[in-house]
Structures are given as C-alpha cells and as structure tokens.
C-alpha cells in the first residue's frame, strides 16, 4: 500500500497537502465567520490573471500570481468598506474583472490553452520542491500568526466595533488578513487548481464548525479534518487514477454529508 511513498513526486505531493491542511482550514474558518467565504473563490479566479501575466511576460507564474492576488485582496477590503452591507457586490466586481483580464491577457500570450488548464484544475503530483517550500513557509506563518493573535482576530471577526474600541488596528488587520489569504491561495493554486481551491479552504472549516464546541476546538478540528481528507485523497487518487484535487473535494463533501446526517439524527433522538 505504501509503495507510492517510494516515488519522489508522491513524497512532494504528501508534503504539499500536509502544509495545505495546516493553513487552509484556519483561513477558511475566519473567512466563514467574517462572511467572506466567497472571497477565496474570488481570489482563486483572479489568480488566473496572475497566471496569464506570468505566461505573457515569461516570468514566474508563482510571483506574478502572488502580486495580482495581493492587489485584488487589498481592493476587496476597500470595496468591503464601500459596500459594507453588500459584500457580494465587491466579490462579483473583482471576480468579473479578474476573469476578464485573464482572458484578454491569455489571448495575447504565446502559451497554449494547456498552460491555463493546468492552473484551472491543478496537479498535485507535478508540484515542485520549491512550491512545497513555499507552502511550508506560508503554513508556518499562518500557524504562528494564529497562535500569537488568535484573540485579537477572534474579536475582529465577531465584532469590528468592539475591536476598534479595544484599540485594535481594525483596517490594517483586515488588509493583512486578506493579503495572507491571497498569498496562501496563490501558492495553493498549482496543487489544487483555481476551480477547487476555495472548496478545500471552506469545507474542512465548515465541518469543524459543526463538531467543535468552542473556537479553539474548531481550529484544531479543521486542521485534523483537512489532514485526513487531503492525505486520504492523495492515496485514493493514486489507486483510482483520478485527479487528486477532485478526489479530495469529494472526500470532504462526503464527510460533510455524513456529519450533517449524524447531527440530524442526534437532534431527532
């Protein structure tokens, strides 16, 4: 069963999903609680513009994607203040603009459609050693920031007015959170794909929120569920010969359905 670990590309894939399972659920929990779960989907679509610019200019698509997504993350925070009670307007504007730019730039790029398709669906088994290192770095940063600033982020997430009264730099914290989320999404795109990265971030968090009894337990449960779903998805995709990101998504959806059914049965009994 474990002969797949003898392959270097599978070793990199496992290290990659372990890193993703650390930071994706944490960010997903804050996104859900801040009612910004669509932000991950928006930034993942905007990332295609970064990929397109990278292919057009012949530079690293990782860095071009990070730059574009960070700019989009800052713009999202600005639009969130403009449309405070209508966040979906901001996400719709940025998502539409990002997709339009990506299509226009890609039409001018010399690269074929396969280059863009690779980023649409991702390929965990083709991830490079440098990408694994980047994922490990962002995982360490997110985990460290969570341990150090979990209480301020908790206050900010649930009540920005209280956070402001407490003297917290609300706007700066929100912008930095968006930037960290944007960078994390940009680094996850090559592995998970732009179309599925938001699912991988939101689903483990959603499941953990149904099981956890307090905020900290939800965070740790999200990481555990993310680890189980992603690692099992890698193994199953290898033996079933299916796309890894899609297999991982199906596993998370299966866990979510199972937890929902058990919760409904428990309430009725």
VOGU-3710 file (C-alpha; in Angstrom, 3 decimals, decimal comma):
1> xxxxxxxxxx> 0,000/0,000/0,000  2,799/2,383/0,870  4,875/1,720/-2,219  3,695/5,074/-3,570  5,932/6,737/-0,966  8,940/5,450/-2,890  8,112/7,910/-5,669  9,608/11,371/-5,269  6,599/13,119/-6,802  4,276/11,423/-4,292
11> xxxxxxxxxx> 6,540/12,452/-1,416  6,298/16,067/-2,592  2,532/15,712/-3,025  2,081/14,432/0,532  4,255/17,189/1,983  2,260/19,730/-0,022  -1,152/18,546/1,198  0,100/18,385/4,804  1,143/22,033/4,543  -2,171/22,986/2,929
21> xxxxxxxxxx> -4,096/21,114/5,631  -2,454/23,379/8,223  -3,284/26,807/6,813  -6,344/26,253/4,594  -8,818/25,317/7,385  -7,576/28,136/9,640  -8,088/30,757/6,956  -11,350/29,104/5,945  -12,752/29,411/9,479  -12,056/33,145/9,613
31> xxxxxxxxxx> -13,456/33,616/6,102  -16,700/31,876/7,045  -17,095/33,737/10,332  -16,388/37,053/8,584  -18,982/36,068/5,961  -16,290/36,248/3,296  -16,275/32,620/2,189  -16,742/33,791/-1,405  -13,501/35,757/-1,118  -11,477/32,570/-1,521
41> xxxxxxxxxx> -13,403/31,763/-4,683  -12,948/35,323/-5,953  -9,202/35,379/-5,336  -8,767/31,949/-6,894  -10,437/33,199/-10,081  -8,433/36,423/-10,012  -5,279/34,324/-9,733  -5,833/33,284/-13,351  -4,991/36,861/-14,334  -1,696/36,493/-12,492
51> xxxxxxxxxx> -1,013/33,236/-14,309  -1,835/34,893/-17,632  0,528/37,814/-16,946  3,281/35,409/-15,962  2,885/33,410/-19,166  2,710/36,580/-21,278  5,789/38,180/-19,737  7,729/34,935/-19,456  8,241/35,272/-15,703  7,476/33,005/-12,762
61> xxxxxxxxxx> 3,715/32,467/-12,619  4,006/31,999/-8,852  5,287/35,528/-8,285  3,006/37,129/-10,859  0,018/35,377/-9,271  1,015/36,490/-5,772  1,310/40,121/-6,909  -2,056/40,135/-8,681  -3,861/38,334/-5,860  -2,411/40,650/-3,195
71> xxxxxxxxxx> -3,603/43,687/-5,185  -7,039/42,089/-5,508  -7,115/41,308/-1,772  -6,443/44,968/-0,908  -9,116/46,111/-3,376  -11,579/43,689/-1,799  -11,014/45,275/1,599  -11,565/48,733/0,126  -14,780/47,668/-1,604  -15,892/45,957/1,613
81> xxxxxxxxxx> -15,814/49,341/3,325  -17,689/50,963/0,432  -20,366/48,250/0,283  -20,305/47,357/3,972  -23,620/45,509/3,980  -23,333/44,108/0,445  -20,046/42,223/0,359  -21,229/40,069/-2,547  -21,071/43,164/-4,781  -17,351/43,563/-4,081
91> xxxxxxxxxx> -16,642/39,897/-4,785  -18,660/39,986/-8,010  -16,811/43,077/-9,251  -13,333/41,730/-8,515  -14,115/38,240/-9,818  -15,547/39,537/-13,103  -12,651/41,956/-13,577  -10,064/39,268/-12,854  -11,598/36,782/-15,283  -11,913/39,431/-17,999
101> xxxxxxxxxx> -8,277/40,465/-17,609  -7,108/36,838/-17,642  -8,969/36,099/-20,876  -7,639/39,232/-22,589  -4,044/38,693/-21,481  -4,169/34,973/-22,297  -5,350/35,780/-25,821  -2,126/37,754/-26,276  0,132/35,178/-24,657  2,023/32,675/-26,748
111> xxxxxxxxxx> 1,352/29,830/-24,320  -1,285/27,308/-25,265  -4,553/26,606/-23,511  -2,989/23,653/-21,679  -0,943/26,066/-19,568  -4,078/27,759/-18,292  -5,914/24,456/-17,927  -3,173/23,230/-15,599  -3,914/26,126/-13,250  -7,675/25,726/-13,567
121> xxxxxxxxxx> -7,672/22,161/-12,245  -4,257/21,888/-10,602  -1,944/18,917/-10,443  -0,669/17,924/-7,034  1,614/15,257/-8,488  3,544/17,763/-10,628  4,247/20,169/-7,781  7,899/21,140/-7,489  10,215/21,154/-4,484  10,284/24,966/-4,449
131> xxxxxxxxxx> 6,484/25,067/-4,347  6,489/22,673/-1,394  8,928/25,005/0,388  6,668/27,996/-0,286  3,670/26,074/1,059  5,630/25,124/4,182  6,595/28,768/4,739  3,015/30,073/4,416  1,787/27,231/6,669  4,316/28,206/9,346
141> xxxxxxxxxx> 3,388/31,893/9,028  -0,363/31,261/9,302  0,075/28,888/12,240  2,400/31,294/14,067  0,116/34,296/13,492  -2,869/32,270/14,691  -1,115/31,254/17,906  0,063/34,808/18,580  -3,026/36,777/17,543  -5,946/34,383/17,925
151> xxxxxxxxxx> -7,706/36,578/20,499  -7,459/39,864/18,509  -8,573/38,047/15,360  -11,432/36,472/17,312  -12,635/39,900/18,444  -12,166/41,385/14,975  -14,034/38,516/13,357  -17,124/38,696/15,529  -17,376/42,427/16,241  -15,293/45,039/14,441
161> xxxxxxxxxx> -16,799/47,859/16,505  -15,642/46,208/19,737  -12,226/45,594/18,200  -11,993/49,285/17,302  -12,998/50,345/20,818  -10,350/47,977/22,229  -7,757/49,898/20,237  -7,073/47,248/17,621  -5,960/48,463/14,158  -9,091/47,065/12,502
171> xxxxxxxxxx> -8,413/48,208/8,935  -4,752/47,169/8,989  -5,612/43,750/10,421  -8,310/43,189/7,807  -5,968/44,154/4,966  -3,184/41,928/6,302  -5,606/39,032/6,692  -6,731/39,483/3,085  -3,126/39,615/1,897  -2,125/36,461/3,785
181> xxxxxxxxxx> -5,218/34,712/2,439  -4,419/35,890/-1,080  -0,814/34,660/-0,901  -1,970/31,315/0,526  -4,459/30,890/-2,312  -1,873/31,847/-4,918  0,529/29,213/-3,578  -2,221/26,575/-3,401  -3,404/27,088/-6,988  -0,754/24,858/-8,680
191> xxxxxxxxxx> -1,721/21,976/-6,397  -5,492/22,358/-6,039  -6,441/24,387/-9,098  -8,295/27,690/-9,255  -11,681/25,992/-9,525  -11,332/23,864/-6,371  -9,064/25,792/-4,004  -11,979/27,586/-2,334  -13,656/24,241/-1,638  -10,528/22,910/0,031
201> xxxxxxxxxx> -10,372/26,006/2,220  -14,050/26,234/3,178  -15,234/22,616/3,538  -12,886/21,457/6,365  -13,754/24,636/8,252  -17,482/24,084/7,695  -17,261/20,513/9,004  -15,219/21,567/12,033  -17,775/24,253/12,906  -20,450/21,563/13,192
211> xxxxxxxxxx> -18,299/19,466/15,518  -16,347/21,923/17,657  -17,677/23,268/20,941  -15,536/26,391/21,075  -13,408/28,492/18,759  -10,071/26,815/19,508  -11,522/23,323/19,127  -12,944/24,335/15,744  -9,487/25,471/14,615  -7,784/22,223/15,657
221> xxxxxxxxxx> -10,617/20,056/14,295  -10,422/21,917/10,984  -6,727/21,119/10,689  -7,332/17,467/11,602  -10,173/17,100/9,106  -8,082/18,843/6,459  -5,192/16,457/7,098  -7,382/13,334/6,953  -9,244/14,439/3,838  -6,203/15,566/1,889
231> xxxxxxxxxx> -3,880/12,681/2,732  -6,570/10,062/2,082  -7,431/11,900/-1,138  -3,841/11,608/-2,346  -3,767/7,855/-1,715  -7,188/7,227/-3,265  -6,453/9,343/-6,331  -3,290/7,318/-6,929  -5,078/3,953/-6,787  -8,269/5,129/-8,508
241> xxxxxxxxxx> -6,283/7,086/-11,126  -8,416/10,179/-10,587  -7,452/13,882/-10,251  -6,145/14,470/-6,727  -7,867/17,811/-6,083  -11,231/16,482/-7,276  -10,852/13,330/-5,154  -10,016/15,411/-2,082  -13,058/17,594/-2,701  -15,354/14,565/-2,984
251> xxxxxxxxxx> -13,981/13,194/0,291  -14,647/16,490/2,077  -18,176/16,622/0,687  -18,739/13,023/1,826  -17,521/13,881/5,337  -19,754/16,965/5,391  -22,817/14,925/4,394  -22,009/12,242/6,981  -21,560/14,799/9,767  -24,795/16,553/8,757
261> xxxxxxxxx> -26,753/13,282/8,800  -25,327/12,271/12,192  -26,141/15,717/13,552  -29,732/15,488/12,326  -30,135/12,010/13,800  -28,725/13,179/17,139  -31,174/16,101/17,277  -34,173/13,913/16,455  -33,304/11,249/19,064
//
